[in-house]
Amino acid sequence: MNPSKQVRFSASEGASWLPAPGSIIAGRYRVGRVIGSGGMGAVVDAQHVQLGESVAIKFLHPDLASDADNVQRFVREAQATSRIKSEHVVRMFDVGTTESGLPYIVMELLAGHELGHLLAQGPLPVGLAVDCVLQAAEALAEAHLAGIVHRDIKPSNLWLSHRPDGSPRVKVLDFGISKLIEPSTTNTKLTQTQSVFGSPTYMSPEQIRSAKHVDQRTDVWALGVVLHELLSASLPFEGDNVAGVLAAIAADAPRRLRQARPDAPVELERVILRLLEKDPSKRMLLGELGPALRPFATNTGAISADRLARVARGLVSMLPPAPASSAGPPAASVTQRTDAPTPRNPLWRFSVLGGLAGLLLVVAFVGMAATAKKAGDETSPSASASATSSGITMPPPTISALVEPVPSAAESAAQPAPTATPQPTVSASGTARKPAPAHSRSQVVAPSAVPAHAERPPEISEDRK
């Protein structure tokens, strides 16, 4: 079965294979009149026997019910739709099989008409068209968060009704060919049997290549086509036949909105062009669609735009990663903080301490060298010459040698008093006298040996010691 052959329901068409009006289904639903029929089956209105609530019951055609894959697809519509908690998705109440073997789905009974019916009257006003797309985008955002891709968004699957206050409300219909993103819930056999999904004029380029390998962005493309059609009553890609339409979608640039509707805002045309980017990675996301369409929406649509922006925040993380580029290293993630501090090397403290220690050693070395030089100037020239003439080479001083040890109190008491070096004296007449020869280095000149009229030698100051 090809889903593209499904026709719109018409209340004037009957179906003799349906349960007769007034009959009871599953012991609780009383069948009423036929409200629509088509290639997949028929829909009747009914009433819950106990609750008295009006509902709609969708029956699968007997010719299709004999195929297990068709039955599985029919039931999966109810399963997928029941997972989406949004006011813009038709509610599902029950699923089962009649005694005669007809599968059925009990769902919300809707008043109103599909958007395709409005298009027969011409383009929609900008505000109404934008509001309808925003509400459909809300439903799709909820579906995508539940792991469901619709794959068949088009005006005939968007139902326009009204709230009690008169404001428009759009419901997304027919999740029968939706794709469950989770691998554990995807039926491989069903996917292989139905190799082509969706209506050709609303299919994305990647959906044309493979209906099995698509994600949420294929629904975004379809929204762009629907918005263009609602505003201009024409399609952005056209052809003489299905093959021509598919070729145009895959290769041609879309027809611009202002070519079909010159009074359309330029920025609105740009939004549609971004929705129709052939490369899915460059295509606008649902989270961006709300702020982009908000300036063109009504007050009711502005609420939808804000709600869409909030709901769609979690959709970016569900997208598959972009393929790695061979031209260079991968770009940094958009979630990476650029203002975060650079982590320090854990050995940086040792490097700083080592530098300070080296600086202190250099200062100490310079200070000790200056002290040694000053002490060398006060040493007798004969001692220096003797050391040089004897061929003794003094080793360079080490760090420990440059640091003068402080003697203890006991060592200071045990050391002998320093020997006073006799100094030349000058007589009263100004004649210099040579000092008496010393008998030994340890001999100390007594004060009585110095004449009374002679001047005492100058004392050595503490700093020269």
Disulfide bonds with the S-S distance in Angstrom:
none
